[in-house]
Amino acid sequence: MKKWLCTVLFGSALVLGACGGGDDGASDNADDNAGDNATEEPADNGGSEGGTVDTAAAEELFESNCASCHGADLSGGVGPDLTKVGSRYSADEIAGFIQNGKGQMPPQKQVSKEDAQTIASWLAEKK
């Protein structure tokens, strides 16, 4: 009985974790705190457009779309460690991986092209 209960609880936690847990009120608070948390940093994005990355927006997009596999701290899990992904790939390459998939990672169709570029530019800074 204990094994069954643990299995059910673990399975439920895994499913909820993979869904991202989404906070419907997060967008309401994001506008209120935009001045506190939004930092724009220069991006070394391997030749892609722009020059700054909205770190707060990129972190939020990563958390809601990527963290369930790559870890909230970028350390990996189901997916590979991304803590130094910028030393291996440019922002354009990373955006391509998000949109088209790579290896066992399927294409992330729920991520718009613009959001993929935002995430990719932010990840390209991780060196």
Phi and psi in degrees as GROMACS dihedral restraints (atoms count N, CA, C in turn):
[ dihedral_restraints ]
;  ai    aj    ak    al  type     phi  dphi    fc
    3     4     5     6     1   -66.1    20    10
    4     5     6     7     1   -39.7    20    10
    6     7     8     9     1   -63.5    20    10
    7     8     9    10     1   -42.2    20    10
    9    10    11    12     1   -62.7    20    10
   10    11    12    13     1   -45.4    20    10
   12    13    14    15     1   -63.1    20    10
   13    14    15    16     1   -44.2    20    10
   15    16    17    18     1   -63.0    20    10
   16    17    18    19     1   -40.4    20    10
   18    19    20    21     1   -62.9    20    10
   19    20    21    22     1   -45.0    20    10
   21    22    23    24     1   -64.4    20    10
   22    23    24    25     1   -44.4    20    10
   24    25    26    27     1   -65.5    20    10
   25    26    27    28     1   -43.9    20    10
   27    28    29    30     1   -63.7    20    10
   28    29    30    31     1   -44.3    20    10
   30    31    32    33     1   -60.9    20    10
   31    32    33    34     1   -42.4    20    10
   33    34    35    36     1   -63.9    20    10
   34    35    36    37     1   -43.1    20    10
   36    37    38    39     1   -63.9    20    10
   37    38    39    40     1   -39.9    20    10
   39    40    41    42     1   -64.1    20    10
   40    41    42    43     1   -45.0    20    10
   42    43    44    45     1   -64.1    20    10
   43    44    45    46     1   -45.6    20    10
   45    46    47    48     1   -65.7    20    10
   46    47    48    49     1   -38.0    20    10
   48    49    50    51     1   -64.9    20    10
   49    50    51    52     1   -40.4    20    10
   51    52    53    54     1   -68.3    20    10
   52    53    54    55     1   -26.7    20    10
   54    55    56    57     1   -77.5    20    10
   55    56    57    58     1   -12.1    20    10
   57    58    59    60     1    89.0    20    10
   58    59    60    61     1   -13.9    20    10
   60    61    62    63     1    71.3    20    10
   61    62    63    64     1    -9.8    20    10
   63    64    65    66     1    12.4    20    10
   64    65    66    67     1   126.3    20    10
   66    67    68    69     1  -105.6    20    10
   67    68    69    70     1   107.4    20    10
   69    70    71    72     1   -60.3    20    10
   70    71    72    73     1   -25.9    20    10
   72    73    74    75     1   -85.0    20    10
   73    74    75    76     1    -3.9    20    10
   75    76    77    78     1   -61.2    20    10
   76    77    78    79     1   -38.7    20    10
   78    79    80    81     1   -67.6    20    10
   79    80    81    82     1   -30.9    20    10
   81    82    83    84     1   -65.9    20    10
   82    83    84    85     1   -41.8    20    10
   84    85    86    87     1   -77.4    20    10
   85    86    87    88     1   -26.0    20    10
   87    88    89    90     1   -62.2    20    10
   88    89    90    91     1   -39.6    20    10
   90    91    92    93     1   -68.7    20    10
   91    92    93    94     1   -36.6    20    10
   93    94    95    96     1   -68.1    20    10
   94    95    96    97     1   -35.6    20    10
   96    97    98    99     1  -100.8    20    10
   97    98    99   100     1     9.1    20    10
   99   100   101   102     1   -57.6    20    10
  100   101   102   103     1   -38.4    20    10
  102   103   104   105     1   -70.7    20    10
  103   104   105   106     1   -28.1    20    10
  105   106   107   108     1   -79.2    20    10
  106   107   108   109     1   -42.3    20    10
  108   109   110   111     1  -105.4    20    10
  109   110   111   112     1   -19.4    20    10
  111   112   113   114     1   -78.7    20    10
  112   113   114   115     1   115.9    20    10
  114   115   116   117     1  -123.5    20    10
  115   116   117   118     1   134.5    20    10
  117   118   119   120     1  -105.8    20    10
  118   119   120   121     1   129.1    20    10
  120   121   122   123     1  -121.8    20    10
  121   122   123   124     1   150.3    20    10
  123   124   125   126     1   -62.1    20    10
  124   125   126   127     1   142.2    20    10
  126   127   128   129     1  -111.5    20    10
  127   128   129   130     1   131.3    20    10
  129   130   131   132     1   -96.3    20    10
  130   131   132   133     1    84.9    20    10
  132   133   134   135     1  -103.6    20    10
  133   134   135   136     1    29.0    20    10
  135   136   137   138     1    59.5    20    10
  136   137   138   139     1    35.8    20    10
  138   139   140   141     1    93.5    20    10
  139   140   141   142     1     3.5    20    10
  141   142   143   144     1   -82.9    20    10
  142   143   144   145     1   171.7    20    10
  144   145   146   147     1   -64.9    20    10
  145   146   147   148     1   164.2    20    10
  147   148   149   150     1    84.3    20    10
  148   149   150   151     1  -172.2    20    10
  150   151   152   153     1  -158.4    20    10
  151   152   153   154     1    -8.2    20    10
  153   154   155   156     1  -129.5    20    10
  154   155   156   157     1   154.4    20    10
  156   157   158   159     1  -121.4    20    10
  157   158   159   160     1   128.5    20    10
  159   160   161   162     1   -79.5    20    10
  160   161   162   163     1    95.0    20    10
  162   163   164   165     1   -57.9    20    10
  163   164   165   166     1   -43.8    20    10
  165   166   167   168     1   -62.9    20    10
  166   167   168   169     1   -43.3    20    10
  168   169   170   171     1   -65.6    20    10
  169   170   171   172     1   -42.9    20    10
  171   172   173   174     1   -63.4    20    10
  172   173   174   175     1   -42.7    20    10
  174   175   176   177     1   -64.0    20    10
  175   176   177   178     1   -39.4    20    10
  177   178   179   180     1   -66.3    20    10
  178   179   180   181     1   -43.1    20    10
  180   181   182   183     1   -63.8    20    10
  181   182   183   184     1   -41.9    20    10
  183   184   185   186     1   -62.1    20    10
  184   185   186   187     1   -46.2    20    10
  186   187   188   189     1   -59.6    20    10
  187   188   189   190     1   -41.5    20    10
  189   190   191   192     1   -83.4    20    10
  190   191   192   193     1   -17.9    20    10
  192   193   194   195     1  -120.0    20    10
  193   194   195   196     1   -22.5    20    10
  195   196   197   198     1  -125.0    20    10
  196   197   198   199     1   -28.6    20    10
  198   199   200   201     1   -63.7    20    10
  199   200   201   202     1   -25.9    20    10
  201   202   203   204     1   -64.1    20    10
  202   203   204   205     1   -26.9    20    10
  204   205   206   207     1  -104.6    20    10
  205   206   207   208     1   -36.1    20    10
  207   208   209   210     1   -99.7    20    10
  208   209   210   211     1    -0.4    20    10
  210   211   212   213     1    82.7    20    10
  211   212   213   214     1   141.4    20    10
  213   214   215   216     1   -62.3    20    10
  214   215   216   217     1   -27.2    20    10
  216   217   218   219     1   -99.1    20    10
  217   218   219   220     1    13.9    20    10
  219   220   221   222     1    69.6    20    10
  220   221   222   223     1     7.8    20    10
  222   223   224   225     1   -80.3    20    10
  223   224   225   226     1    -3.1    20    10
  225   226   227   228     1    96.2    20    10
  226   227   228   229     1  -172.3    20    10
  228   229   230   231     1   161.2    20    10
  229   230   231   232     1  -107.6    20    10
  231   232   233   234     1   -67.7    20    10
  232   233   234   235     1   -42.7    20    10
  234   235   236   237     1   -96.0    20    10
  235   236   237   238     1   171.0    20    10
  237   238   239   240     1   -72.6    20    10
  238   239   240   241     1   163.0    20    10
  240   241   242   243     1   -64.2    20    10
  241   242   243   244     1   130.7    20    10
  243   244   245   246     1  -114.6    20    10
  244   245   246   247     1    11.7    20    10
  246   247   248   249     1   -62.2    20    10
  247   248   249   250     1   -25.7    20    10
  249   250   251   252     1  -129.9    20    10
  250   251   252   253     1    30.7    20    10
  252   253   254   255     1   -62.9    20    10
  253   254   255   256     1   -29.5    20    10
  255   256   257   258     1   -67.2    20    10
  256   257   258   259     1   -19.5    20    10
  258   259   260   261     1   -79.6    20    10
  259   260   261   262     1   -13.7    20    10
  261   262   263   264     1  -108.5    20    10
  262   263   264   265     1   -30.6    20    10
  264   265   266   267     1  -135.0    20    10
  265   266   267   268     1   149.6    20    10
  267   268   269   270     1   -81.5    20    10
  268   269   270   271     1   169.7    20    10
  270   271   272   273     1   -61.4    20    10
  271   272   273   274     1   -39.2    20    10
  273   274   275   276     1   -64.9    20    10
  274   275   276   277     1   -39.9    20    10
  276   277   278   279     1   -65.2    20    10
  277   278   279   280     1   -43.4    20    10
  279   280   281   282     1   -63.7    20    10
  280   281   282   283     1   -42.8    20    10
  282   283   284   285     1   -60.1    20    10
  283   284   285   286     1   -39.1    20    10
  285   286   287   288     1   -62.2    20    10
  286   287   288   289     1   -40.1    20    10
  288   289   290   291     1   -64.2    20    10
  289   290   291   292     1   -40.2    20    10
  291   292   293   294     1   -64.2    20    10
  292   293   294   295     1   -45.4    20    10
  294   295   296   297     1   -78.3    20    10
  295   296   297   298     1   -35.2    20    10
  297   298   299   300     1  -109.6    20    10
  298   299   300   301     1   -10.4    20    10
  300   301   302   303     1    82.8    20    10
  301   302   303   304     1   166.6    20    10
  303   304   305   306     1  -160.7    20    10
  304   305   306   307     1   127.6    20    10
  306   307   308   309     1    61.0    20    10
  307   308   309   310     1  -124.4    20    10
  309   310   311   312     1   -84.0    20    10
  310   311   312   313     1    -8.0    20    10
  312   313   314   315     1   -80.2    20    10
  313   314   315   316     1   121.5    20    10
  315   316   317   318     1   -77.5    20    10
  316   317   318   319     1   160.7    20    10
  318   319   320   321     1   -58.1    20    10
  319   320   321   322     1   140.1    20    10
  321   322   323   324     1   -97.3    20    10
  322   323   324   325     1    80.5    20    10
  324   325   326   327     1   -65.1    20    10
  325   326   327   328     1   -22.6    20    10
  327   328   329   330     1   -75.0    20    10
  328   329   330   331     1   -11.5    20    10
  330   331   332   333     1   -97.8    20    10
  331   332   333   334     1   122.0    20    10
  333   334   335   336     1   -66.8    20    10
  334   335   336   337     1   163.7    20    10
  336   337   338   339     1   -60.4    20    10
  337   338   339   340     1   -41.6    20    10
  339   340   341   342     1   -66.2    20    10
  340   341   342   343     1   -43.5    20    10
  342   343   344   345     1   -65.5    20    10
  343   344   345   346     1   -38.1    20    10
  345   346   347   348     1   -61.2    20    10
  346   347   348   349     1   -40.4    20    10
  348   349   350   351     1   -68.2    20    10
  349   350   351   352     1   -37.3    20    10
  351   352   353   354     1   -63.0    20    10
  352   353   354   355     1   -48.1    20    10
  354   355   356   357     1   -61.8    20    10
  355   356   357   358     1   -45.6    20    10
  357   358   359   360     1   -63.0    20    10
  358   359   360   361     1   -42.3    20    10
  360   361   362   363     1   -63.0    20    10
  361   362   363   364     1   -40.5    20    10
  363   364   365   366     1   -66.6    20    10
  364   365   366   367     1   -44.2    20    10
  366   367   368   369     1   -66.7    20    10
  367   368   369   370     1   -32.8    20    10
  369   370   371   372     1   -64.1    20    10
  370   371   372   373     1   -20.9    20    10
  372   373   374   375     1   -76.4    20    10
  373   374   375   376     1   -15.1    20    10
  375   376   377   378     1   -80.6    20    10
  376   377   378   379     1   100.6    20    10
